[in-house]
Each structure stands twice: as structure tokens, then as C-alpha cells.
Amino acid sequence: MRAIVQHEYGPPDALRLEDVAKPVPKDDQVLVRVEAAAIHVGDWFLTQGVPYIMRLGTGLRKPRKRVPGFDVAGRVEAVGKDVTTFAEGDEVFGEASSGSCADFATAAEDKLALKPADLTFEQSAAVPVSGVTALRGIRDSGKVEQGQKVLVNGATGGVGVYAVQIAKALGAEVTAVCSTDNLDLARSLGADHVVDYTREDFTKSAQRYDLILDNVGNRPLAECRRALTDNGVHIPNSGRSQGRWVGPLGRMSKAALGSVVSRNQGRPYYSPVKRQELLDLTAFIESGSLTPVIDRTYPLAETPAAMEYVGLGHVAGKTVIAL
Ligand SMILES: NC(=O)c1ccc[n+]([C@@H]2O[C@H](COP(=O)([O-])OP(=O)(O)OC[C@H]3O[C@@H](n4cnc5c(N)ncnc54)[C@H](OP(=O)(O)O)[C@@H]3O)[C@@H](O)[C@H]2O)c1
């Protein structure tokens, strides 16, 4: 099968289109014929092998996982002997175990769900990791309630486009922070207010928020907390950092420690994809309150260009690979 393969850590041109063996599903896994994949900033971190501390888990000198991509949508080709939820031919979406930038990928049964009927494979592949991350941040960690004031920093990136829509669906008054070019996109997602970060710093305004979901991490934690109501919570969600050794983990650790002493500091959270979250997102999609946003779609062979684009940090929605 065709697959994008990475033999070394490095810039996106370390990714090559090669012929490799089809992955074999374990007993509790599904083999998916990939119709579309999506890549996100986590894939970019893994390609680069930075921050270096991450290599303790991903392979010290070379990446253990040679094929990039987690988000997947496609058709079930075969199932392991313990799989009961899916059958050959089912159209599914979710998180792949082997890399999804390939003709076939394996995925654990509990990290897949049936594809939302009205979405294309490309739209479906744009949902899993970013959608689940937004759901956890807004609904589970943020516990957003009707009428609350929510600010999403990085509102038009992969996670942000879902976070704004989910917060609106839960009845919040949403402020979206993004660059000038993306203000209209933010409004189209339902944002009640927009802040252009090139002109205004949301931490300096007099406005106060019940929840800040921070997908960027470009303001000091203490300044973010000053933009909160008395019981408001700032939830940091990774973020970019120039530091090559620990990257955003320094800020994440500081936030985790801060959450012990300040009720306004939320703990960073991690969002492994689970079927129930995919089903919850499907319910939002089917009710019309959530629509995937695709910025660019690339053919498989152009995955390096797609990865380069993701690495720039200004994707408006999601970057999809169509097979
Ligand atoms: N917790 C988890 O399990 C989990 C899972 C997935 C992702 N994440 C983390 O979530 C974060 C967001 O991921 P993503 O996929 O949404 O990233 P993304 O698609 O690259 O989006 C980045 C966003 O940051 C904005 N931005 C860039 N520079 C900015 C600046 N100087 N000031 C304000 N905003 C700026 C961009 O807005 P413009 O385009 O308008 O400039 C864009 O909206 C990442 O840090 C990622 O590591 C966490």
C-alpha cells in the first residue's frame, strides 16, 4: 500500500511516499481503507521530534511510529476476531493506531464510530482529535453553562473552530480571538464577539470571562487569569513554544501546579479519542450545531506540504489529506 513514511525526525521534507506492507489489525482492532486523513499540530511536533522530551515516548533517535496521522475516515476492510461493533464495509471515522496517511490504517474498535451520515469522508476526518479536544475543554473541563461568557483564544484553528461552535451550542456567549483574516470565519461559527489579536490584547480589556479556553498560550498565565470573573477558569491547552527541550510542557506544568493553589487556574487536559465522544460530536453535527471547517485538502503525495502548512500555525480550521 502507499504510505507517507518518516525514517528520521526532521522538517516535513523528511516525509516520503513509499510502498509498505498493509498493517494487520490486532484482535480488538479494525482495518480501515482510508478515504481521508487529517493532520494537526501534534503530528507536526511528532515529525520534528520536538520538544525533545517528547522523544522519551516516541523514540529517542528515530520515530517509532513511521507513518504520520491520527485522524481517519474510511471504510472497514476487515475486523479483528474480538471486534463486535463494526463489519466490513461500514463507513467509520476516529483515531487510527497506525498512521492514517496511508491507504490502510488500523484503529482500536473503541476509537472509531460510524461516520456522520451527512458528512463527506474529508469532513469526517477533520473531526476526531480536534473535535474531541474542544469537547473536553469546553464541556468536560470547562463545564460551560447557559449564559456564561466564554473566550476561545486561537478560535479559528483546528481546536478553536469546534470549541466556538460547541460553546455556542451549550448556550454560552462566545468571544473568539483570532487574526484579522479570520474574523469573518469566527463570526460564521457563531461567535458573539471577536477580538483581533493583532490589534487588541484580550488580557488587557475590561471584559471578564467565566471560561478561557487557551489554544495558543501566548499570554502569561497570570495575565490570562486577570481576565476572569471571580469564579472563572483559565484552561490551557498545550500551545506553541519556541523551546526545543520542553516546549509547552514548562507552561503546562506551571498551570498544573497553579491549579492546586488557584481556583481560577484550570489543569491542562489530554484528550484521547473515545467512541462516546465521537458519538457526542456526531449528535452536535446531526443537530446542525457543529460543522467541520476545512481550510485546505491535499493529495497523499503532498502530505509534506500539508505538514509544512500546519507548522505555520495559522490554519483556518483543519488540514485534510484526501486519498
Ligand atoms: N489537550 C489535547 O489533548 C490536545 C489535542 C490537540 C491539540 N492540542 C493543543 O491545542 C492547541 C491548538 O491546536 P490547534 O490544532 O487548534 O492549532 P492550530 O490549528 O495550529 O491553530 C492555532 C491557532 O492559534 C492562533 N494563533 C497563532 N498565533 C497567534 C498569536 N500570536 N496570538 C493569538 N492566536 C494566535 C491561530 O490564529 P490565526 O490563524 O488567526 O493566526 C490559530 O487559531 C495546540 O497547542 C495543540 O498542541 C491539545
The ligand as an SDF file (V2000), in Angstrom:
LIG
                    3D

 48 52  0  0  0  0  0  0  0  0999 V2000
   -5.2170   18.5960   25.0220 N   0  0  0  0  0  0  0  0  0  0  0  0
   -5.1140   17.8180   23.9730 C   0  0  0  0  0  0  0  0  0  0  0  0
   -5.3250   16.5980   24.0380 O   0  0  0  0  0  0  0  0  0  0  0  0
   -4.7910   18.4600   22.6560 C   0  0  0  0  0  0  0  0  0  0  0  0
   -5.1650   17.8390   21.4670 C   0  0  0  0  0  0  0  0  0  0  0  0
   -4.9530   18.5130   20.2800 C   0  0  0  0  0  0  0  0  0  0  0  0
   -4.3250   19.7640   20.2870 C   0  0  0  0  0  0  0  0  0  0  0  0
   -3.9290   20.3090   21.4700 N   0  0  0  0  0  0  0  0  0  0  0  0
   -3.2610   21.6140   21.5120 C   0  0  0  0  0  0  0  0  0  0  0  0
   -4.2090   22.6090   21.1790 O   0  0  0  0  0  0  0  0  0  0  0  0
   -3.5390   23.7360   20.6550 C   0  0  0  0  0  0  0  0  0  0  0  0
   -4.2910   24.2380   19.4410 C   0  0  0  0  0  0  0  0  0  0  0  0
   -4.2320   23.2540   18.4430 O   0  0  0  0  0  0  0  0  0  0  0  0
   -4.8340   23.5670   17.0230 P   0  0  0  0  0  0  0  0  0  0  0  0
   -4.8250   22.2750   16.2860 O   0  0  0  0  0  0  0  0  0  0  0  0
   -6.0990   24.3300   17.1530 O   0  0  0  0  0  0  0  0  0  0  0  0
   -3.7080   24.5370   16.4230 O   0  0  0  0  0  0  0  0  0  0  0  0
   -3.7640   25.3410   15.0550 P   0  0  0  0  0  0  0  0  0  0  0  0
   -4.7670   24.7150   14.1360 O   0  0  0  0  0  0  0  0  0  0  0  0
   -2.3700   25.4810   14.6000 O   0  0  0  0  0  0  0  0  0  0  0  0
   -4.3490   26.7620   15.4620 O   0  0  0  0  0  0  0  0  0  0  0  0
   -3.5320   27.7110   16.0490 C   0  0  0  0  0  0  0  0  0  0  0  0
   -4.3740   28.9110   16.4040 C   0  0  0  0  0  0  0  0  0  0  0  0
   -3.5290   29.8310   17.0760 O   0  0  0  0  0  0  0  0  0  0  0  0
   -3.7980   31.1320   16.5880 C   0  0  0  0  0  0  0  0  0  0  0  0
   -2.6190   31.9760   16.7390 N   0  0  0  0  0  0  0  0  0  0  0  0
   -1.4280   31.8460   16.1140 C   0  0  0  0  0  0  0  0  0  0  0  0
   -0.5890   32.8240   16.5400 N   0  0  0  0  0  0  0  0  0  0  0  0
   -1.2870   33.5520   17.4420 C   0  0  0  0  0  0  0  0  0  0  0  0
   -0.9800   34.6860   18.2430 C   0  0  0  0  0  0  0  0  0  0  0  0
    0.2190   35.2680   18.2000 N   0  0  0  0  0  0  0  0  0  0  0  0
   -1.9200   35.1510   19.0680 N   0  0  0  0  0  0  0  0  0  0  0  0
   -3.1460   34.5880   19.1370 C   0  0  0  0  0  0  0  0  0  0  0  0
   -3.5030   33.4970   18.3980 N   0  0  0  0  0  0  0  0  0  0  0  0
   -2.5730   33.0070   17.5680 C   0  0  0  0  0  0  0  0  0  0  0  0
   -4.1760   30.9410   15.1560 C   0  0  0  0  0  0  0  0  0  0  0  0
   -4.9800   32.0450   14.7450 O   0  0  0  0  0  0  0  0  0  0  0  0
   -4.7360   32.7690   13.3370 P   0  0  0  0  0  0  0  0  0  0  0  0
   -4.7130   31.6670   12.2980 O   0  0  0  0  0  0  0  0  0  0  0  0
   -5.9130   33.6680   13.1920 O   0  0  0  0  0  0  0  0  0  0  0  0
   -3.4120   33.4680   13.4410 O   0  0  0  0  0  0  0  0  0  0  0  0
   -4.9740   29.6350   15.2220 C   0  0  0  0  0  0  0  0  0  0  0  0
   -6.3130   29.9030   15.5240 O   0  0  0  0  0  0  0  0  0  0  0  0
   -2.1220   23.2840   20.3170 C   0  0  0  0  0  0  0  0  0  0  0  0
   -1.2440   23.8460   21.2380 O   0  0  0  0  0  0  0  0  0  0  0  0
   -2.1750   21.7730   20.4790 C   0  0  0  0  0  0  0  0  0  0  0  0
   -0.9390   21.2610   20.9380 O   0  0  0  0  0  0  0  0  0  0  0  0
   -4.1470   19.7010   22.6420 C   0  0  0  0  0  0  0  0  0  0  0  0
  1  2  1  0
  2  3  2  0
  2  4  1  0
  4  5  1  0
  4 48  2  0
  5  6  2  0
  6  7  1  0
  7  8  2  0
  8  9  1  0
  8 48  1  0
  9 10  1  0
  9 46  1  0
 10 11  1  0
 11 12  1  0
 11 44  1  0
 12 13  1  0
 13 14  1  0
 14 15  2  0
 14 16  1  0
 14 17  1  0
 17 18  1  0
 18 19  2  0
 18 20  1  0
 18 21  1  0
 21 22  1  0
 22 23  1  0
 23 24  1  0
 23 42  1  0
 24 25  1  0
 25 26  1  0
 25 36  1  0
 26 27  1  0
 26 35  1  0
 27 28  2  0
 28 29  1  0
 29 30  1  0
 29 35  2  0
 30 31  1  0
 30 32  2  0
 32 33  1  0
 33 34  2  0
 34 35  1  0
 36 37  1  0
 36 42  1  0
 37 38  1  0
 38 39  2  0
 38 40  1  0
 38 41  1  0
 42 43  1  0
 44 45  1  0
 44 46  1  0
 46 47  1  0
M  CHG  2   8   1  16  -1
M  END
$$$$
